[in-house]
């Protein structure tokens, strides 16, 4: 989730990784799948992953923004997939909203204008 946010929002992050390495059976390794995921992430403003990097680990990530709304970093919440996600579904709304709210507070301290 954190790496996908960096790809989607943070200046200076390579937008086209040369190789997509498979870590688990859930890892996105096709360019088409990654492009579709980047479109979804940019549209929603957050990313998630359930077992793409490590089996049984889930995460939600959001960009941190500074002056002018430029992406300067990212914030992620990571934990056991059954605590981060609904059963076989999307991440829990409470985790997504808390992560977005916290990133907004940090971003304002980094110079983002409300």
C-alpha positions in Angstrom: 0.0 0.0 0.0 2.8 2.4 0.9 4.7 1.8 -2.3 1.6 2.2 -4.4 0.9 5.6 -2.7 4.5 6.7 -3.4 4.1 5.7 -7.1 0.9 7.5 -7.4 1.5 10.8 -5.5 5.0 11.5 -4.3 7.2 13.7 -6.5 10.5 12.1 -7.5 9.3 8.5 -7.1 9.9 6.6 -10.4 6.5 6.2 -12.1 7.5 3.1 -14.0 9.4 0.5 -12.0 11.5 -1.6 -14.4 10.6 -4.9 -12.8 7.6 -6.0 -10.8 8.7 -8.6 -8.4 6.3 -11.2 -7.1 6.4 -11.6 -3.3 3.2 -13.5 -2.8 0.5 -15.0 -5.1 -1.4 -11.7 -4.5 1.4 -9.4 -5.7 0.5 -7.2 -8.7 3.1 -8.1 -11.4 1.5 -7.1 -14.7 1.8 -3.6 -16.0 -1.9 -3.6 -16.8 -2.9 -4.5 -13.3 -0.6 -1.9 -11.8 -1.9 0.8 -14.1 -5.5 -0.1 -13.2 -4.6 0.0 -9.5 -2.8 3.4 -9.9 -6.0 4.8 -11.6 -8.1 3.6 -8.7 -5.7 5.0 -6.1 -5.5 8.4 -7.7 -9.3 8.5 -8.0 -9.9 7.5 -4.3 -6.8 9.1 -2.7 -5.7 6.1 -0.8 -4.4 2.6 -1.4 -4.7 -0.8 0.3 -3.1 -4.2 0.0 -4.1 -7.5 1.6 -1.2 -10.0 1.5 0.5 -8.5 -1.6 3.9 -8.1 0.1 3.6 -10.5 3.0 1.0 -13.3 3.5 -1.5 -12.4 6.2 -0.5 -8.7 6.4 -2.8 -5.9 5.3 -2.3 -2.2 5.0 -4.0 1.1 4.1 -1.9 4.1 3.0 -2.5 7.7 2.1 -0.2 10.5 0.8 1.2 13.2 2.9 1.2 16.6 1.2 3.1 19.8 1.7 3.0 23.3 0.2 0.9 23.4 -2.9 -0.5 20.0 -2.3 2.7 18.3 -3.5 3.1 14.7 -2.3 6.1 14.6 0.2 5.6 11.2 1.8 3.1 8.7 2.9 1.4 7.3 6.0 0.3 3.7 6.3 -1.5 1.5 8.9 -0.4 -2.1 8.8 -1.6 -5.1 10.6 -3.1 -8.6 10.4 -5.3 -8.8 7.3 -8.3 -9.9 9.4 -8.0 -6.7 11.5 -7.5 -4.3 8.6 -10.0 -5.8 6.0 -13.6 -7.0 6.1 -13.9 -10.7 5.5 -12.9 -11.1 1.8 -13.7 -7.5 1.1 -12.3 -4.0 1.2 -10.5 -2.4 4.2 -12.5 -1.4 7.2 -14.0 2.1 6.7 -12.9 3.1 10.2 -9.2 2.4 9.3 -9.4 4.2 6.0 -11.1 7.3 7.5 -8.7 7.4 10.5 -5.7 7.2 8.2 -7.0 9.9 5.9 -7.8 12.2 8.9 -4.3 11.6 10.5 -2.6 12.2 7.2 -4.6 15.4 6.7 -3.4 16.7 10.1 0.2 15.8 9.4 0.0 17.4 5.9 -1.3 20.7 7.4 1.7 20.7 9.7 3.9 20.2 6.6 2.4 23.3 5.0 -0.7 22.1 3.1 -3.2 24.9 3.0 -6.8 23.9 4.1 
